Amino acid sequence: MKENLIQKKSFAFSVRIVKLYKNLVENKREFVLSKQLLRSGTSIGANIEESIGGRSEKDFLFKVEIAYKEARETIYWLKLLKETDYISVEEFNEVHNLADEVCRILAKIIITVKNKV
């Protein structure tokens, strides 16, 4: 089976989000925004996994589109955490760049699948 780039990247992104969440809870004592970040950031990979097991191209596309929306939401929470000084500009840039990369890959997948239909 060939390597699935978005599967690999979304899992690595989820791991990074979990680590950021742990840091926010343990060191910054921030519980509300970080929980939102954790939910949206880890659901990207979960939706990718579901899309891989999709029963049809339509099912696959539906789950990939959800993953894309979750990635966009994750970027929102990252911006909010940065602007409220819970994460540094450096932390933001690192995680935002990863989220942006995942978004771009997902957008290309969506366009490719829609053009096939």
Biopython code that builds the backbone (N, CA, C, O; Angstrom):
import numpy as np
from Bio.PDB.StructureBuilder import StructureBuilder

atoms = [
    (1, "MET", "N", (0.846, -1.181, 0.000)),
    (1, "MET", "CA", (0.000, 0.000, 0.000)),
    (1, "MET", "C", (0.889, 1.241, 0.000)),
    (1, "MET", "O", (1.811, 1.346, 0.810)),
    (2, "LYS", "N", (0.619, 2.171, -0.896)),
    (2, "LYS", "CA", (1.460, 3.357, -0.968)),
    (2, "LYS", "C", (1.139, 4.322, 0.170)),
    (2, "LYS", "O", (0.048, 4.306, 0.740)),
    (3, "GLU", "N", (2.113, 5.151, 0.479)),
    (3, "GLU", "CA", (1.976, 6.112, 1.569)),
    (3, "GLU", "C", (0.898, 7.144, 1.245)),
    (3, "GLU", "O", (0.829, 7.653, 0.126)),
    (4, "ASN", "N", (0.066, 7.442, 2.228)),
    (4, "ASN", "CA", (-0.992, 8.421, 2.087)),
    (4, "ASN", "C", (-0.532, 9.704, 2.781)),
    (4, "ASN", "O", (-0.502, 9.778, 4.010)),
    (5, "LEU", "N", (-0.176, 10.704, 1.990)),
    (5, "LEU", "CA", (0.405, 11.939, 2.520)),
    (5, "LEU", "C", (-0.519, 12.641, 3.506)),
    (5, "LEU", "O", (-0.075, 13.029, 4.586)),
    (6, "ILE", "N", (-1.788, 12.813, 3.162)),
    (6, "ILE", "CA", (-2.679, 13.549, 4.054)),
    (6, "ILE", "C", (-2.950, 12.757, 5.326)),
    (6, "ILE", "O", (-3.126, 13.344, 6.394)),
    (7, "GLN", "N", (-2.983, 11.463, 5.226)),
    (7, "GLN", "CA", (-3.172, 10.629, 6.417)),
    (7, "GLN", "C", (-1.991, 10.815, 7.370)),
    (7, "GLN", "O", (-2.172, 10.986, 8.576)),
    (8, "LYS", "N", (-0.802, 10.779, 6.822)),
    (8, "LYS", "CA", (0.418, 10.943, 7.623)),
    (8, "LYS", "C", (0.493, 12.352, 8.226)),
    (8, "LYS", "O", (0.767, 12.503, 9.416)),
    (9, "LYS", "N", (0.253, 13.370, 7.415)),
    (9, "LYS", "CA", (0.361, 14.761, 7.889)),
    (9, "LYS", "C", (-0.724, 15.098, 8.907)),
    (9, "LYS", "O", (-0.459, 15.792, 9.888)),
    (10, "SER", "N", (-1.939, 14.614, 8.683)),
    (10, "SER", "CA", (-3.018, 14.932, 9.624)),
    (10, "SER", "C", (-2.789, 14.248, 10.965)),
    (10, "SER", "O", (-3.140, 14.804, 12.005)),
    (11, "PHE", "N", (-2.206, 13.048, 10.961)),
    (11, "PHE", "CA", (-1.894, 12.381, 12.225)),
    (11, "PHE", "C", (-0.795, 13.135, 12.976)),
    (11, "PHE", "O", (-0.902, 13.361, 14.181)),
    (12, "ALA", "N", (0.262, 13.521, 12.256)),
    (12, "ALA", "CA", (1.349, 14.285, 12.880)),
    (12, "ALA", "C", (0.827, 15.615, 13.424)),
    (12, "ALA", "O", (1.254, 16.068, 14.486)),
    (13, "PHE", "N", (-0.098, 16.236, 12.691)),
    (13, "PHE", "CA", (-0.693, 17.486, 13.154)),
    (13, "PHE", "C", (-1.495, 17.254, 14.435)),
    (13, "PHE", "O", (-1.434, 18.064, 15.360)),
    (14, "SER", "N", (-2.240, 16.160, 14.492)),
    (14, "SER", "CA", (-3.007, 15.838, 15.702)),
    (14, "SER", "C", (-2.086, 15.666, 16.904)),
    (14, "SER", "O", (-2.393, 16.139, 17.998)),
    (15, "VAL", "N", (-0.974, 15.000, 16.705)),
    (15, "VAL", "CA", (-0.002, 14.819, 17.792)),
    (15, "VAL", "C", (0.492, 16.181, 18.279)),
    (15, "VAL", "O", (0.597, 16.412, 19.483)),
    (16, "ARG", "N", (0.793, 17.076, 17.347)),
    (16, "ARG", "CA", (1.267, 18.421, 17.714)),
    (16, "ARG", "C", (0.192, 19.192, 18.469)),
    (16, "ARG", "O", (0.500, 19.912, 19.419)),
    (17, "ILE", "N", (-1.052, 19.051, 18.061)),
    (17, "ILE", "CA", (-2.161, 19.733, 18.739)),
    (17, "ILE", "C", (-2.330, 19.197, 20.159)),
    (17, "ILE", "O", (-2.552, 19.977, 21.085)),
    (18, "VAL", "N", (-2.228, 17.889, 20.346)),
    (18, "VAL", "CA", (-2.348, 17.302, 21.685)),
    (18, "VAL", "C", (-1.247, 17.841, 22.589)),
    (18, "VAL", "O", (-1.500, 18.164, 23.750)),
    (19, "LYS", "N", (-0.045, 17.938, 22.072)),
    (19, "LYS", "CA", (1.066, 18.474, 22.876)),
    (19, "LYS", "C", (0.841, 19.937, 23.231)),
    (19, "LYS", "O", (1.113, 20.351, 24.358)),
    (20, "LEU", "N", (0.347, 20.719, 22.279)),
    (20, "LEU", "CA", (0.041, 22.127, 22.554)),
    (20, "LEU", "C", (-1.063, 22.232, 23.593)),
    (20, "LEU", "O", (-0.986, 23.058, 24.503)),
    (21, "TYR", "N", (-2.082, 21.405, 23.464)),
    (21, "TYR", "CA", (-3.181, 21.382, 24.435)),
    (21, "TYR", "C", (-2.651, 21.087, 25.841)),
    (21, "TYR", "O", (-2.993, 21.787, 26.794)),
    (22, "LYS", "N", (-1.825, 20.064, 25.966)),
    (22, "LYS", "CA", (-1.267, 19.706, 27.274)),
    (22, "LYS", "C", (-0.488, 20.865, 27.865)),
    (22, "LYS", "O", (-0.587, 21.135, 29.062)),
    (23, "ASN", "N", (0.283, 21.550, 27.039)),
    (23, "ASN", "CA", (1.055, 22.698, 27.507)),
    (23, "ASN", "C", (0.130, 23.829, 27.976)),
    (23, "ASN", "O", (0.379, 24.444, 29.013)),
    (24, "LEU", "N", (-0.917, 24.098, 27.225)),
    (24, "LEU", "CA", (-1.856, 25.161, 27.591)),
    (24, "LEU", "C", (-2.559, 24.855, 28.906)),
    (24, "LEU", "O", (-2.746, 25.748, 29.732)),
    (25, "VAL", "N", (-2.943, 23.616, 29.103)),
    (25, "VAL", "CA", (-3.653, 23.232, 30.321)),
    (25, "VAL", "C", (-2.697, 23.208, 31.523)),
    (25, "VAL", "O", (-3.011, 23.738, 32.588)),
    (26, "GLU", "N", (-1.554, 22.599, 31.339)),
    (26, "GLU", "CA", (-0.624, 22.427, 32.465)),
    (26, "GLU", "C", (0.109, 23.709, 32.841)),
    (26, "GLU", "O", (0.278, 23.998, 34.025)),
    (27, "ASN", "N", (0.542, 24.475, 31.857)),
    (27, "ASN", "CA", (1.382, 25.641, 32.145)),
    (27, "ASN", "C", (0.661, 26.976, 32.104)),
    (27, "ASN", "O", (1.040, 27.903, 32.819)),
    (28, "LYS", "N", (-0.356, 27.089, 31.292)),
    (28, "LYS", "CA", (-1.080, 28.364, 31.174)),
    (28, "LYS", "C", (-2.413, 28.334, 31.906)),
    (28, "LYS", "O", (-3.067, 29.363, 32.071)),
    (29, "ARG", "N", (-2.811, 27.137, 32.346)),
    (29, "ARG", "CA", (-4.096, 26.962, 33.043)),
    (29, "ARG", "C", (-5.266, 27.469, 32.205)),
    (29, "ARG", "O", (-6.211, 28.063, 32.725)),
    (30, "GLU", "N", (-5.183, 27.224, 30.904)),
    (30, "GLU", "CA", (-6.233, 27.635, 29.971)),
    (30, "GLU", "C", (-6.999, 26.378, 29.581)),
    (30, "GLU", "O", (-6.414, 25.416, 29.085)),
    (31, "PHE", "N", (-8.317, 26.390, 29.807)),
    (31, "PHE", "CA", (-9.104, 25.180, 29.625)),
    (31, "PHE", "C", (-10.171, 25.271, 28.532)),
    (31, "PHE", "O", (-10.542, 24.244, 27.962)),
    (32, "VAL", "N", (-10.660, 26.441, 28.232)),
    (32, "VAL", "CA", (-11.791, 26.576, 27.314)),
    (32, "VAL", "C", (-11.332, 26.615, 25.858)),
    (32, "VAL", "O", (-11.736, 25.770, 25.060)),
    (33, "LEU", "N", (-10.499, 27.581, 25.509)),
    (33, "LEU", "CA", (-10.024, 27.700, 24.127)),
    (33, "LEU", "C", (-9.199, 26.482, 23.720)),
    (33, "LEU", "O", (-9.300, 25.990, 22.596)),
    (34, "SER", "N", (-8.387, 26.012, 24.651)),
    (34, "SER", "CA", (-7.531, 24.865, 24.345)),
    (34, "SER", "C", (-8.353, 23.607, 24.066)),
    (34, "SER", "O", (-7.962, 22.787, 23.236)),
    (35, "LYS", "N", (-9.475, 23.449, 24.745)),
    (35, "LYS", "CA", (-10.341, 22.287, 24.499)),
    (35, "LYS", "C", (-10.957, 22.366, 23.095)),
    (35, "LYS", "O", (-11.084, 21.352, 22.409)),
    (36, "GLN", "N", (-11.334, 23.565, 22.682)),
    (36, "GLN", "CA", (-11.861, 23.757, 21.321)),
    (36, "GLN", "C", (-10.784, 23.420, 20.286)),
    (36, "GLN", "O", (-11.049, 22.757, 19.283)),
    (37, "LEU", "N", (-9.573, 23.891, 20.553)),
    (37, "LEU", "CA", (-8.438, 23.596, 19.672)),
    (37, "LEU", "C", (-8.206, 22.093, 19.584)),
    (37, "LEU", "O", (-7.994, 21.556, 18.497)),
    (38, "LEU", "N", (-8.244, 21.416, 20.727)),
    (38, "LEU", "CA", (-8.028, 19.975, 20.763)),
    (38, "LEU", "C", (-9.084, 19.248, 19.943)),
    (38, "LEU", "O", (-8.761, 18.341, 19.176)),
    (39, "ARG", "N", (-10.331, 19.640, 20.098)),
    (39, "ARG", "CA", (-11.417, 18.969, 19.375)),
    (39, "ARG", "C", (-11.300, 19.152, 17.866)),
    (39, "ARG", "O", (-11.365, 18.185, 17.108)),
    (40, "SER", "N", (-11.126, 20.405, 17.437)),
    (40, "SER", "CA", (-11.062, 20.632, 15.985)),
    (40, "SER", "C", (-9.761, 20.098, 15.396)),
    (40, "SER", "O", (-9.762, 19.523, 14.308)),
    (41, "GLY", "N", (-8.661, 20.284, 16.103)),
    (41, "GLY", "CA", (-7.359, 19.875, 15.577)),
    (41, "GLY", "C", (-7.190, 18.371, 15.435)),
    (41, "GLY", "O", (-6.522, 17.904, 14.512)),
    (42, "THR", "N", (-7.792, 17.611, 16.346)),
    (42, "THR", "CA", (-7.671, 16.153, 16.252)),
    (42, "THR", "C", (-8.746, 15.535, 15.370)),
    (42, "THR", "O", (-8.587, 14.413, 14.889)),
    (43, "SER", "N", (-9.838, 16.258, 15.154)),
    (43, "SER", "CA", (-10.895, 15.696, 14.309)),
    (43, "SER", "C", (-10.509, 15.703, 12.830)),
    (43, "SER", "O", (-11.114, 14.984, 12.035)),
    (44, "ILE", "N", (-9.525, 16.495, 12.457)),
    (44, "ILE", "CA", (-9.065, 16.510, 11.066)),
    (44, "ILE", "C", (-8.620, 15.103, 10.660)),
    (44, "ILE", "O", (-9.110, 14.541, 9.681)),
    (45, "GLY", "N", (-7.693, 14.553, 11.422)),
    (45, "GLY", "CA", (-7.181, 13.213, 11.133)),
    (45, "GLY", "C", (-8.239, 12.140, 11.237)),
    (45, "GLY", "O", (-8.251, 11.190, 10.455)),
    (46, "ALA", "N", (-9.143, 12.291, 12.217)),
    (46, "ALA", "CA", (-10.218, 11.311, 12.382)),
    (46, "ALA", "C", (-11.122, 11.296, 11.149)),
    (46, "ALA", "O", (-11.535, 10.230, 10.692)),
    (47, "ASN", "N", (-11.427, 12.472, 10.615)),
    (47, "ASN", "CA", (-12.257, 12.541, 9.415)),
    (47, "ASN", "C", (-11.530, 12.009, 8.190)),
    (47, "ASN", "O", (-12.154, 11.420, 7.307)),
    (48, "ILE", "N", (-10.228, 12.209, 8.126)),
    (48, "ILE", "CA", (-9.435, 11.635, 7.029)),
    (48, "ILE", "C", (-9.507, 10.117, 7.094)),
    (48, "ILE", "O", (-9.706, 9.455, 6.075)),
    (49, "GLU", "N", (-9.347, 9.567, 8.287)),
    (49, "GLU", "CA", (-9.435, 8.115, 8.446)),
    (49, "GLU", "C", (-10.809, 7.611, 8.008)),
    (49, "GLU", "O", (-10.909, 6.593, 7.324)),
    (50, "GLU", "N", (-11.862, 8.318, 8.399)),
    (50, "GLU", "CA", (-13.211, 7.927, 7.982)),
    (50, "GLU", "C", (-13.367, 8.012, 6.465)),
    (50, "GLU", "O", (-14.017, 7.164, 5.853)),
    (51, "SER", "N", (-12.766, 9.045, 5.862)),
    (51, "SER", "CA", (-12.891, 9.199, 4.406)),
    (51, "SER", "C", (-12.235, 8.033, 3.673)),
    (51, "SER", "O", (-12.732, 7.587, 2.640)),
    (52, "ILE", "N", (-11.137, 7.548, 4.200)),
    (52, "ILE", "CA", (-10.435, 6.427, 3.575)),
    (52, "ILE", "C", (-11.315, 5.184, 3.573)),
    (52, "ILE", "O", (-11.259, 4.372, 2.649)),
    (53, "GLY", "N", (-12.124, 5.044, 4.610)),
    (53, "GLY", "CA", (-13.033, 3.910, 4.681)),
    (53, "GLY", "C", (-14.391, 4.187, 4.059)),
    (53, "GLY", "O", (-15.329, 3.411, 4.243)),
    (54, "GLY", "N", (-14.502, 5.283, 3.328)),
    (54, "GLY", "CA", (-15.772, 5.662, 2.721)),
    (54, "GLY", "C", (-16.300, 4.614, 1.757)),
    (54, "GLY", "O", (-15.534, 3.906, 1.102)),
    (55, "ARG", "N", (-17.618, 4.529, 1.682)),
    (55, "ARG", "CA", (-18.257, 3.528, 0.821)),
    (55, "ARG", "C", (-18.364, 3.989, -0.625)),
    (55, "ARG", "O", (-18.566, 3.179, -1.530)),
    (56, "SER", "N", (-18.229, 5.280, -0.835)),
    (56, "SER", "CA", (-18.359, 5.804, -2.198)),
    (56, "SER", "C", (-17.496, 7.058, -2.312)),
    (56, "SER", "O", (-16.972, 7.561, -1.318)),
    (57, "GLU", "N", (-17.362, 7.550, -3.538)),
    (57, "GLU", "CA", (-16.625, 8.790, -3.751)),
    (57, "GLU", "C", (-17.330, 9.958, -3.076)),
    (57, "GLU", "O", (-16.683, 10.865, -2.552)),
    (58, "LYS", "N", (-18.652, 9.929, -3.091)),
    (58, "LYS", "CA", (-19.443, 10.974, -2.438)),
    (58, "LYS", "C", (-19.198, 10.967, -0.924)),
    (58, "LYS", "O", (-19.034, 12.024, -0.315)),
    (59, "ASP", "N", (-19.175, 9.791, -0.330)),
    (59, "ASP", "CA", (-18.904, 9.638, 1.098)),
    (59, "ASP", "C", (-17.489, 10.126, 1.420)),
    (59, "ASP", "O", (-17.268, 10.840, 2.398)),
    (60, "PHE", "N", (-16.534, 9.720, 0.567)),
    (60, "PHE", "CA", (-15.141, 10.156, 0.722)),
    (60, "PHE", "C", (-15.053, 11.685, 0.704)),
    (60, "PHE", "O", (-14.435, 12.289, 1.581)),
    (61, "LEU", "N", (-15.670, 12.296, -0.292)),
    (61, "LEU", "CA", (-15.628, 13.744, -0.442)),
    (61, "LEU", "C", (-16.266, 14.442, 0.758)),
    (61, "LEU", "O", (-15.734, 15.439, 1.246)),
    (62, "PHE", "N", (-17.384, 13.938, 1.229)),
    (62, "PHE", "CA", (-18.078, 14.523, 2.374)),
    (62, "PHE", "C", (-17.154, 14.591, 3.591)),
    (62, "PHE", "O", (-17.085, 15.625, 4.256)),
    (63, "LYS", "N", (-16.453, 13.511, 3.883)),
    (63, "LYS", "CA", (-15.559, 13.470, 5.046)),
    (63, "LYS", "C", (-14.335, 14.359, 4.851)),
    (63, "LYS", "O", (-13.873, 14.990, 5.802)),
    (64, "VAL", "N", (-13.810, 14.417, 3.644)),
    (64, "VAL", "CA", (-12.661, 15.292, 3.374)),
    (64, "VAL", "C", (-13.072, 16.756, 3.537)),
    (64, "VAL", "O", (-12.305, 17.566, 4.057)),
    (65, "GLU", "N", (-14.274, 17.088, 3.094)),
    (65, "GLU", "CA", (-14.758, 18.466, 3.266)),
    (65, "GLU", "C", (-14.937, 18.812, 4.744)),
    (65, "GLU", "O", (-14.660, 19.940, 5.151)),
    (66, "ILE", "N", (-15.388, 17.873, 5.534)),
    (66, "ILE", "CA", (-15.480, 18.107, 6.981)),
    (66, "ILE", "C", (-14.091, 18.323, 7.566)),
    (66, "ILE", "O", (-13.895, 19.219, 8.387)),
    (67, "ALA", "N", (-13.133, 17.512, 7.151)),
    (67, "ALA", "CA", (-11.756, 17.669, 7.632)),
    (67, "ALA", "C", (-11.222, 19.054, 7.287)),
    (67, "ALA", "O", (-10.544, 19.680, 8.102)),
    (68, "TYR", "N", (-11.527, 19.535, 6.081)),
    (68, "TYR", "CA", (-11.092, 20.870, 5.665)),
    (68, "TYR", "C", (-11.711, 21.944, 6.570)),
    (68, "TYR", "O", (-11.022, 22.870, 6.999)),
    (69, "LYS", "N", (-13.000, 21.816, 6.855)),
    (69, "LYS", "CA", (-13.667, 22.788, 7.729)),
    (69, "LYS", "C", (-13.067, 22.767, 9.129)),
    (69, "LYS", "O", (-12.896, 23.815, 9.752)),
    (70, "GLU", "N", (-12.748, 21.579, 9.620)),
    (70, "GLU", "CA", (-12.129, 21.465, 10.944)),
    (70, "GLU", "C", (-10.735, 22.104, 10.954)),
    (70, "GLU", "O", (-10.335, 22.714, 11.946)),
    (71, "ALA", "N", (-10.018, 21.964, 9.872)),
    (71, "ALA", "CA", (-8.698, 22.590, 9.770)),
    (71, "ALA", "C", (-8.822, 24.114, 9.801)),
    (71, "ALA", "O", (-8.030, 24.793, 10.456)),
    (72, "ARG", "N", (-9.816, 24.646, 9.093)),
    (72, "ARG", "CA", (-10.059, 26.100, 9.112)),
    (72, "ARG", "C", (-10.440, 26.562, 10.528)),
    (72, "ARG", "O", (-9.985, 27.607, 10.993)),
    (73, "GLU", "N", (-11.275, 25.771, 11.197)),
    (73, "GLU", "CA", (-11.656, 26.122, 12.572)),
    (73, "GLU", "C", (-10.432, 26.104, 13.488)),
    (73, "GLU", "O", (-10.288, 26.968, 14.353)),
    (74, "THR", "N", (-9.572, 25.141, 13.303)),
    (74, "THR", "CA", (-8.351, 25.044, 14.112)),
    (74, "THR", "C", (-7.499, 26.295, 13.941)),
    (74, "THR", "O", (-6.936, 26.807, 14.909)),
    (75, "ILE", "N", (-7.406, 26.780, 12.721)),
    (75, "ILE", "CA", (-6.647, 28.015, 12.476)),
    (75, "ILE", "C", (-7.270, 29.179, 13.239)),
    (75, "ILE", "O", (-6.550, 30.022, 13.774)),
    (76, "TYR", "N", (-8.590, 29.236, 13.294)),
    (76, "TYR", "CA", (-9.267, 30.282, 14.067)),
    (76, "TYR", "C", (-8.855, 30.227, 15.542)),
    (76, "TYR", "O", (-8.499, 31.251, 16.126)),
    (77, "TRP", "N", (-8.901, 29.034, 16.143)),
    (77, "TRP", "CA", (-8.540, 28.921, 17.562)),
    (77, "TRP", "C", (-7.077, 29.268, 17.782)),
    (77, "TRP", "O", (-6.733, 29.874, 18.797)),
    (78, "LEU", "N", (-6.218, 28.898, 16.857)),
    (78, "LEU", "CA", (-4.799, 29.265, 16.978)),
    (78, "LEU", "C", (-4.619, 30.785, 16.963)),
    (78, "LEU", "O", (-3.859, 31.329, 17.764)),
    (79, "LYS", "N", (-5.312, 31.462, 16.060)),
    (79, "LYS", "CA", (-5.231, 32.924, 15.991)),
    (79, "LYS", "C", (-5.714, 33.551, 17.291)),
    (79, "LYS", "O", (-5.105, 34.487, 17.808)),
    (80, "LEU", "N", (-6.801, 33.029, 17.803)),
    (80, "LEU", "CA", (-7.356, 33.566, 19.043)),
    (80, "LEU", "C", (-6.402, 33.344, 20.217)),
    (80, "LEU", "O", (-6.219, 34.235, 21.047)),
    (81, "LEU", "N", (-5.804, 32.178, 20.287)),
    (81, "LEU", "CA", (-4.835, 31.901, 21.345)),
    (81, "LEU", "C", (-3.606, 32.802, 21.238)),
    (81, "LEU", "O", (-3.050, 33.228, 22.251)),
    (82, "LYS", "N", (-3.194, 33.083, 20.027)),
    (82, "LYS", "CA", (-2.048, 33.991, 19.840)),
    (82, "LYS", "C", (-2.407, 35.413, 20.252)),
    (82, "LYS", "O", (-1.652, 36.063, 20.976)),
    (83, "GLU", "N", (-3.537, 35.885, 19.800)),
    (83, "GLU", "CA", (-3.939, 37.276, 20.081)),
    (83, "GLU", "C", (-4.266, 37.517, 21.548)),
    (83, "GLU", "O", (-4.245, 38.661, 22.003)),
    (84, "THR", "N", (-4.566, 36.467, 22.287)),
    (84, "THR", "CA", (-4.837, 36.607, 23.723)),
    (84, "THR", "C", (-3.621, 36.205, 24.561)),
    (84, "THR", "O", (-3.722, 36.030, 25.775)),
    (85, "ASP", "N", (-2.490, 36.064, 23.905)),
    (85, "ASP", "CA", (-1.198, 35.802, 24.549)),
    (85, "ASP", "C", (-1.097, 34.466, 25.278)),
    (85, "ASP", "O", (-0.314, 34.332, 26.218)),
    (86, "TYR", "N", (-1.876, 33.485, 24.854)),
    (86, "TYR", "CA", (-1.725, 32.152, 25.420)),
    (86, "TYR", "C", (-0.629, 31.373, 24.722)),
    (86, "TYR", "O", (0.001, 30.505, 25.326)),
    (87, "ILE", "N", (-0.395, 31.676, 23.449)),
    (87, "ILE", "CA", (0.732, 31.069, 22.752)),
    (87, "ILE", "C", (1.563, 32.179, 22.128)),
    (87, "ILE", "O", (1.050, 33.239, 21.769)),
    (88, "SER", "N", (2.843, 31.913, 22.009)),
    (88, "SER", "CA", (3.759, 32.899, 21.448)),
    (88, "SER", "C", (3.598, 32.965, 19.927)),
    (88, "SER", "O", (2.991, 32.093, 19.307)),
    (89, "VAL", "N", (4.150, 34.007, 19.363)),
    (89, "VAL", "CA", (4.137, 34.156, 17.910)),
    (89, "VAL", "C", (4.874, 32.975, 17.269)),
    (89, "VAL", "O", (4.457, 32.470, 16.227)),
    (90, "GLU", "N", (5.959, 32.545, 17.892)),
    (90, "GLU", "CA", (6.728, 31.425, 17.360)),
    (90, "GLU", "C", (5.914, 30.132, 17.381)),
    (90, "GLU", "O", (5.896, 29.388, 16.400)),
    (91, "GLU", "N", (5.242, 29.868, 18.501)),
    (91, "GLU", "CA", (4.385, 28.682, 18.584)),
    (91, "GLU", "C", (3.275, 28.756, 17.535)),
    (91, "GLU", "O", (2.987, 27.783, 16.839)),
    (92, "PHE", "N", (2.666, 29.931, 17.443)),
    (92, "PHE", "CA", (1.598, 30.124, 16.474)),
    (92, "PHE", "C", (2.099, 29.844, 15.068)),
    (92, "PHE", "O", (1.478, 29.086, 14.324)),
    (93, "ASN", "N", (3.225, 30.456, 14.701)),
    (93, "ASN", "CA", (3.749, 30.287, 13.338)),
    (93, "ASN", "C", (4.011, 28.819, 13.014)),
    (93, "ASN", "O", (3.691, 28.353, 11.921)),
    (94, "GLU", "N", (4.589, 28.102, 13.957)),
    (94, "GLU", "CA", (4.897, 26.694, 13.733)),
    (94, "GLU", "C", (3.625, 25.883, 13.475)),
    (94, "GLU", "O", (3.531, 25.165, 12.479)),
    (95, "VAL", "N", (2.657, 26.002, 14.371)),
    (95, "VAL", "CA", (1.444, 25.197, 14.251)),
    (95, "VAL", "C", (0.553, 25.705, 13.112)),
    (95, "VAL", "O", (-0.082, 24.911, 12.418)),
    (96, "HIS", "N", (0.510, 27.004, 12.926)),
    (96, "HIS", "CA", (-0.288, 27.575, 11.834)),
    (96, "HIS", "C", (0.236, 27.109, 10.480)),
    (96, "HIS", "O", (-0.545, 26.787, 9.585)),
    (97, "ASN", "N", (1.546, 27.075, 10.333)),
    (97, "ASN", "CA", (2.125, 26.606, 9.071)),
    (97, "ASN", "C", (1.732, 25.154, 8.786)),
    (97, "ASN", "O", (1.444, 24.796, 7.644)),
    (98, "LEU", "N", (1.723, 24.329, 9.823)),
    (98, "LEU", "CA", (1.299, 22.940, 9.653)),
    (98, "LEU", "C", (-0.181, 22.865, 9.269)),
    (98, "LEU", "O", (-0.556, 22.111, 8.371)),
    (99, "ALA", "N", (-1.017, 23.650, 9.953)),
    (99, "ALA", "CA", (-2.452, 23.679, 9.657)),
    (99, "ALA", "C", (-2.700, 24.173, 8.233)),
    (99, "ALA", "O", (-3.540, 23.629, 7.517)),
    (100, "ASP", "N", (-1.975, 25.191, 7.838)),
    (100, "ASP", "CA", (-2.125, 25.732, 6.490)),
    (100, "ASP", "C", (-1.738, 24.692, 5.438)),
    (100, "ASP", "O", (-2.391, 24.576, 4.401)),
    (101, "GLU", "N", (-0.687, 23.946, 5.709)),
    (101, "GLU", "CA", (-0.259, 22.891, 4.778)),
    (101, "GLU", "C", (-1.348, 21.819, 4.651)),
    (101, "GLU", "O", (-1.655, 21.369, 3.548)),
    (102, "VAL", "N", (-1.924, 21.416, 5.777)),
    (102, "VAL", "CA", (-2.998, 20.428, 5.762)),
    (102, "VAL", "C", (-4.191, 20.976, 4.972)),
    (102, "VAL", "O", (-4.788, 20.255, 4.173)),
    (103, "CYS", "N", (-4.538, 22.248, 5.191)),
    (103, "CYS", "CA", (-5.642, 22.881, 4.455)),
    (103, "CYS", "C", (-5.398, 22.860, 2.950)),
    (103, "CYS", "O", (-6.299, 22.548, 2.172)),
    (104, "ARG", "N", (-4.185, 23.192, 2.549)),
    (104, "ARG", "CA", (-3.878, 23.228, 1.114)),
    (104, "ARG", "C", (-3.978, 21.838, 0.481)),
    (104, "ARG", "O", (-4.485, 21.693, -0.631)),
    (105, "ILE", "N", (-3.497, 20.830, 1.187)),
    (105, "ILE", "CA", (-3.588, 19.461, 0.667)),
    (105, "ILE", "C", (-5.051, 19.039, 0.554)),
    (105, "ILE", "O", (-5.467, 18.477, -0.459)),
    (106, "LEU", "N", (-5.827, 19.313, 1.605)),
    (106, "LEU", "CA", (-7.245, 18.948, 1.586)),
    (106, "LEU", "C", (-7.987, 19.673, 0.470)),
    (106, "LEU", "O", (-8.828, 19.080, -0.205)),
    (107, "ALA", "N", (-7.682, 20.938, 0.277)),
    (107, "ALA", "CA", (-8.340, 21.709, -0.789)),
    (107, "ALA", "C", (-8.037, 21.096, -2.157)),
    (107, "ALA", "O", (-8.920, 21.021, -3.012)),
    (108, "LYS", "N", (-6.804, 20.661, -2.363)),
    (108, "LYS", "CA", (-6.443, 20.028, -3.637)),
    (108, "LYS", "C", (-7.164, 18.701, -3.833)),
    (108, "LYS", "O", (-7.584, 18.372, -4.942)),
    (109, "ILE", "N", (-7.305, 17.945, -2.752)),
    (109, "ILE", "CA", (-8.038, 16.684, -2.840)),
    (109, "ILE", "C", (-9.489, 16.952, -3.219)),
    (109, "ILE", "O", (-10.043, 16.280, -4.089)),
    (110, "ILE", "N", (-10.097, 17.927, -2.568)),
    (110, "ILE", "CA", (-11.496, 18.271, -2.835)),
    (110, "ILE", "C", (-11.676, 18.689, -4.294)),
    (110, "ILE", "O", (-12.601, 18.226, -4.961)),
    (111, "ILE", "N", (-10.807, 19.553, -4.785)),
    (111, "ILE", "CA", (-10.899, 20.005, -6.176)),
    (111, "ILE", "C", (-10.728, 18.834, -7.139)),
    (111, "ILE", "O", (-11.465, 18.719, -8.119)),
    (112, "THR", "N", (-9.768, 17.975, -6.865)),
    (112, "THR", "CA", (-9.516, 16.817, -7.723)),
    (112, "THR", "C", (-10.723, 15.882, -7.781)),
    (112, "THR", "O", (-11.125, 15.440, -8.858)),
    (113, "VAL", "N", (-11.286, 15.590, -6.633)),
    (113, "VAL", "CA", (-12.438, 14.684, -6.596)),
    (113, "VAL", "C", (-13.641, 15.310, -7.271)),
    (113, "VAL", "O", (-14.355, 14.639, -8.017)),
    (114, "LYS", "N", (-13.875, 16.600, -7.016)),
    (114, "LYS", "CA", (-15.020, 17.267, -7.650)),
    (114, "LYS", "C", (-14.879, 17.331, -9.165)),
    (114, "LYS", "O", (-15.879, 17.262, -9.880)),
    (115, "ASN", "N", (-13.660, 17.462, -9.662)),
    (115, "ASN", "CA", (-13.440, 17.502, -11.107)),
    (115, "ASN", "C", (-13.632, 16.129, -11.757)),
    (115, "ASN", "O", (-13.895, 16.043, -12.956)),
    (116, "LYS", "N", (-13.504, 15.075, -10.984)),
    (116, "LYS", "CA", (-13.703, 13.723, -11.498)),
    (116, "LYS", "C", (-15.187, 13.389, -11.630)),
    (116, "LYS", "O", (-15.578, 12.567, -12.458)),
    (117, "VAL", "N", (-15.997, 14.032, -10.810)),
    (117, "VAL", "CA", (-17.434, 13.697, -10.772)),
    (117, "VAL", "C", (-18.200, 14.340, -11.875)),
    (117, "VAL", "O", (-19.413, 14.154, -11.975)),
]
sb = StructureBuilder()
sb.init_structure("model")
sb.init_model(0)
sb.init_chain("A")
sb.init_seg("    ")
for serial, (resi, resn, name, xyz) in enumerate(atoms, 1):
    if name == "N":
        sb.init_residue(resn, " ", resi, " ")
    sb.init_atom(name, np.array(xyz, "f"), 0.0, 1.0, " ", f" {name:<3s}", serial, name[0])
structure = sb.get_structure()
